[in-house]
Amino acid sequence: MRILIADDHAVVRKGVKQILLEEYPFCQIEECANAEEMIHKIINNKFDIIISDISMPGRSGIDALRQIHASFPNLPVLMLSMYPEEQYAFRAFKAGAAGYFTKDMADAELITAVKKVLSGRKYITPTLAEVLVDQLGKEEPTTLPHEHLTDREFDVFKLLASGQSISKIADMLSLSTATISTYRSRILKKMKLSTNADLTRYALEKKLI
C-alpha cells in the first residue's frame, strides 16, 4: 500500500507516519509540504490514500482537493486539520473528501478513519453525524454570513480576525499584498461588515477563532 502525507509541519508528518507504520509496517509512505507538491506527486505516482492538511502555504488543501477529486475521483483523500469539524468539515466533504480528521483526536481513531476510507466508505465522526442529523430536522437551514465565503476567503477571514496584518497573511499564504487586500474587500462586502475589528467580533461570537 502506498500513502502520501501532505502537511507543512515536519513533526506532524513524522507523527502520522509513525502511527501508520505501526498498523501497516510494510506500507510505502511519501511526504510533501505543500499542495502543489502533493498534486505533482499524485499525477506522477500511484497512491492508495492521501492524508492532507487543510491549511498549507500557498494553495490550500481544499483547493487542491477539488482538483484531485476531479482528476482522480476514486482516490480517497482524508483531510487532516487543527480546526474543529464545524469550521471546515462541510467544505471538505463538498470538495470531495472521503473523511475529516482533527489533529487532537486519538491515534487509534486515525487508523479507524484510514481503514474506513480505504474500504470505499466515508469517515464521519459521531460529532459531525449529530450536526448532520440536526440540520436534516430543519426545514430551512440557516446560512451564516461566513458560509458564503469561498474556501480561500474563509482562510483570509480567519487570519484577519485573528489580528494578522495583510503583509503577514500574504507571506503565510504565498500571495501578494494586493491579492490579500482584494480578498479583504470581498469578505467585508459579503459579510456586510466594515472593519477588521468587526471581523474579530464576529469570529469570536461564532467561536471561529
N, C-alpha and C positions, 0 to 999 in steps of 0.2 A: 504494500500500500504506500502511496506517495501523498504527502501532506505539505501544503505551503502555509507558512505562518507569516502574516504581514502586520508589523507593528513598528512604530518608530522608536520604541524603547527596547534596547537590547535585553534588559533584565526581564521584561515581560515575555519576550520571545524565548528566552532561556527557561523561564518557569513553565510556560506552556509546553515547550519541547520535552522537558523532564517528565511532566505529568503524562504526556502521550507515550513516551518511550517506556514508562512503567507498565502501561497497558498493552502497548504494541511494540515490543522490543526490536522487532525486525523491520519496522516501517522506515521508509526514507523520508526525512524531513528537510525541507529547504526553507530559508528565511529571506525576508526582504523588509526594507524600512520605509517604503512609501508606495503610494497607489500606482504610480507609473511603472515602477519596477515590478510590482505584482502583476499588472496586466501583461507586461513583456514576458515574464516567466510563464504565465498561463498560456499565452499564444504559442510559445516555443517548446512547451513541455506538457506532459500529461499528468494531471493530478486527480486524486480520488476525492479530496475535500480541501477547501480553502478556509482558513481561520483568519479573519481580517479585523483589525481595529477600525473603528469608525472615524476617529479624528487623527489624521496624519498630515504632515507638512505638504503643502501644495494641494493637490486634488484630494477631496475627502473620500473616505472608504465607501460611502453610499453612492457617490458619483461613479466610482469605479465599479461598484456592484451592478449598477444599471447596465454598463457596457458588457460586463462579464455575463450577466444573465441573458442579454440579448444575443450574444455570440455563442455562449455555451449554456443553454437553458437547463441541461441535465447535470451540470456541475454544482454540487451543494456548497453553499457559502455560509459559514457560521460567523456571524458578526460578534465581535468582542468589544466591550466598551466599559468605560468607567462611569458612564451616565446611567441613571435609573431607566427602567424599561419604559415608563410613561413618557419619557422625553424623546426617545429615538426608535423604539421597537416598531411602532406602526410604520414609520418612514422606511425602516429597513425591510420589513416584510413587503411593503408596496413596491420596493425596488427589486425584489426577487430573492431576499434572504431565505435560507432554509431554517435559520434559528437565530436567536439573540441571547447572548450570554454576558452577564456583567462580571467584571474582574474581581468583585468581592465575594463571588459565590464559591462554594466548596470545590476542591479538586475532583471529587467523585462526580459532581454534577456536570463538570466539563466532559468527562468521559461518557456520561449518560447522553449529553447533547450530541456528541460526535457519533455515537452508535445510532442514535435515532435518525439523524440526517443522512448517515451512510445507508440506512435501510430504505431511504426514499421518503421518509416522513418529515414533518415539521417539528422543530423543538420549540415548545411554548411552555414557559414556567406557569405554575399554578396561579401566581400573582397576575400575570398577563391574561391568563384564561378567565380569571374573575372579572377583569376590566372589560374583556370582550363580551362576556355574558351580560354585564351591566348595560353596555351600550346597546345590545340587542333588545333589551327591555324598554328602550326609549324609542318613541315613535319618530321623533326628530332630534337626532344627536346634535348637541350644542357645539358649534365650531368657535374656538377661541381665536383671537387675532393672530397669535404666533403660529397657529396651524396653517395660516395662509402663506407663510414664508416658504421659499424653496429650501432645500437642504443646506446650500451654501449660505443663504441669507440667515438661516437659523444659527449656523455656526458663528457668523459675524455678530448677530444679535446677542448671543450669549457672551461673547468676548467683550463687546461694548458694555453690556450690562454689568460685567464683572470689573469694569473700570479700566480696561486696556485701551491704550491710545491707538489712533488709526495707524501710525507708523509701526507700532509694536505688532498689531494684528497683521499688517502687511508682511512683516518679517516672519511671523508664525505660520502664515498660510502661503508664503512664497508668491504673493501678489503685489501689485503696485499700490501706492497710497491712493492714487486716483481711483482705482478699482474699488478699494475698500470704502472710499468716500461715496462712490456711487451706490454701493450696497447699503450704506448707512441711510442715504436719502430714500431708497426704495423701502427699507424696513420701517422708517418713521412714517412714510406715507401709507403703507399697507396697514400698519397698526394704529394709525391716527394718533400719533404721539409727536412731541415737539423736540425733546432734548434727550441726551444720554441719561440724565437723571430720571426721566420718565421711564426709560427702558429698564433701568436698575430697579425702580419701584415696582414695575410690572413683573419683572423676573422674580423678585422676592415674594410678591403676593402669590404668584403661581408656583412657587418653590422650584424654579428652573435653575437657580444658582444657590 
